[in-house]
Structures are given as C-alpha cells and as structure tokens.
Amino acid sequence: MTFRNIVFSSILVGIIVGSLYGLFQQFQINTIIYAAEAYEVSDAKEQVTVQTDAHTDSDNEAAHSHDHGDGTGWSPANSFERITATLIANIMTAITFSLFMMSVMSFHNLKSDKPKLSWKTGLLWGAALMLSIFVAPSLLGLHPEIPGTLAETIGQRQVWWISSTVATALGLLLLYYGKAAFKFAGGILLILPQVMGAPTLQTHSYANTDPVAVEAMNQLSSQFVTMTTIGMTIFCLLIGALCGFASTRFVRFNPA
C-alpha cells in the first residue's frame, strides 16, 4: 500500500510538473533554441566538436536534447511531433525525479527525528534539488548551451556533470543529517567539483564564425541561460513542494 501510494503520487506529481515545465519551455526556451538552430553550420568540415545539446547535460535540464548527427536515426520534426516528444520527455523526467524525492521524503518522515515535511519545507528540498542538478553542475560549471556552441567531448562533460551532481547531493545530505565530522565531509563534497573544475574550452565560441552570427548567438546564449535557470527553478521547486505535500498527505506507514 505504501509503495503503491509513493509510485502513484510520483506519477501524478511528474505529470503536473512535466506539463507545466513543458509549457514554459515551449514558449520561453524552445523559441531561443529554434533561433539558434538557424545559425548552425551545416558543412560537416566546419562542425568540429559542435555541442548540440540544448540543455545542461541533465536530463535536466529537463529532458530536451538535440541530435544533429548524420541523419540516420529518427528525430522528431519541427512541429507537433517535436513538441509532443519534448513534452513526453519532460513528463518522464519529472516522474523520475518525483519518484526519487518521494522515496527520500517518505523515508525521512518514517525514520528521521527532524520535523515531518510539508509543502513549505518541500520548497527547501526543491531548492536543494536545484542546487544539486543545476546550480552546481551547470551555472557554476557547464553552462547551458545553445545549438552550435563549441565544447569539449560529450563523454568528459557527462562524467563531470554526474560527478558534480552526486557529490553535491551527498554533501547536502551529510550537512543536514550527519554529525559534526560528517558535516565537514559534506562541505568538502560541495566544493570539490568546483575546485576540480569543469571540462570547458578556454574560449567560448561557435561553429559559425560569421561576425553577425556570433553576435546573435551571444545574445541568444545569454537569453538561454536566463530562461533555462527560470525554468529549472520552476521545475525543482514544484517537485519539492508537491512531493513534500504528497509524502505527508498520501503516504502512510503502518505501525510495527
């Protein structure tokens, strides 16, 4: 019964959050992506290490990616098909994060001596999620990038992004739940990824070197970072608040 409630609540929260984030993304983020794609270089000789992911390597950000490869695989068209595929990806990503948050929150309510959660304290958990999956690995490391941005190889970036996310999340858990010695270790984990540094190129540049295109891409890049930050804030805080409410309202543990 408890497990079923956690799963059902997570699915419901994921559908709500994924849909709301999807609406924001469609009208505030995707328009920037489409504009940037118009400046992408199509000549393969000029596309050297082009970063074409239009998010922060997250799933995160939240679950919208581009693959401008050799065209052999399926990809959604720039219309209803693309919008639908992106919305489904957003919902699935939101469900995944909701399931994780609901599980941890339910365990907290069952075992921790700290106060039980509510939608208000859930907002703080959402802020911690934001710090773990976006602020630490992206704003402080691998910035959200529009299509056509030159970057290091995707493998290096993924390894660093995952390492930064895990280290930040563990650091926050140790700071909140751990005793004095463990709190110190938590602090070290928080700063370790930033001390090591993200695998980025020394100069921020694009595959299209035309001066007019570069100026336009710089403006689009700045807008993209801003809108992505707002979108991820909405995504994380909504998940935190709704999961905090659901974990107390719908998840009940039978007394031993």
RAFENZI-V887389 format. One record per pair of residues at least 24 apart in sequence whose ideal C-beta (glycine too) atoms are under 7 Angstrom apart, sorted by the first residue. I is the first residue (numbers start at 0). J is the second residue. If there is no record, write none. Layout:
I;J
I;J
//
This chain:
1;250
1;251
1;252
4;249
4;250
5;101
5;102
5;105
5;250
6;98
8;101
8;245
8;249
8;250
9;94
9;97
9;98
9;101
10;94
12;97
12;238
12;241
12;242
12;245
13;90
13;93
13;94
13;97
14;90
15;241
16;93
16;97
16;234
16;237
16;238
16;241
17;89
17;90
17;92
17;93
17;94
18;90
19;233
19;237
20;61
20;89
20;93
20;230
20;233
20;234
21;85
21;86
21;89
23;230
23;233
24;63
24;85
24;89
24;230
25;82
27;226
27;230
28;226
28;227
28;230
31;145
31;219
31;222
31;223
31;226
32;145
32;146
34;219
35;145
35;146
35;147
35;216
35;219
36;146
38;147
38;207
38;212
38;215
38;216
39;67
39;146
39;147
39;206
39;207
40;147
40;206
40;207
45;206
46;206
48;149
48;150
48;152
49;147
49;149
49;206
50;144
50;148
50;149
50;150
51;146
52;144
53;145
53;146
54;143
55;133
55;136
55;137
55;141
55;143
55;227
56;141
56;156
56;157
56;160
57;132
57;133
58;92
59;132
59;133
59;231
60;133
60;143
60;227
60;231
61;89
61;92
61;93
61;231
61;234
62;88
62;89
62;91
62;92
63;88
65;146
93;238
96;238
97;238
97;242
100;124
100;128
100;238
100;239
100;242
101;242
101;245
101;246
104;242
104;243
104;246
105;246
105;250
108;246
108;247
109;252
115;247
116;243
116;246
116;247
117;243
117;244
117;247
118;240
118;243
118;244
120;243
121;239
121;240
121;242
121;243
121;244
122;236
122;239
122;240
124;239
124;243
125;235
125;236
125;238
125;239
125;240
126;236
126;239
127;171
128;235
128;238
128;239
129;231
129;232
129;235
130;167
130;171
131;164
131;167
131;168
131;171
132;164
133;231
135;163
135;167
135;192
136;160
136;163
136;164
138;228
139;193
140;192
140;197
141;197
141;199
142;224
143;223
143;224
143;227
145;216
145;219
145;220
145;223
147;205
147;206
147;207
147;216
148;205
149;200
149;204
149;205
149;206
150;200
151;198
151;199
151;200
155;198
156;198
159;197
159;198
162;192
163;192
166;191
166;192
167;192
//
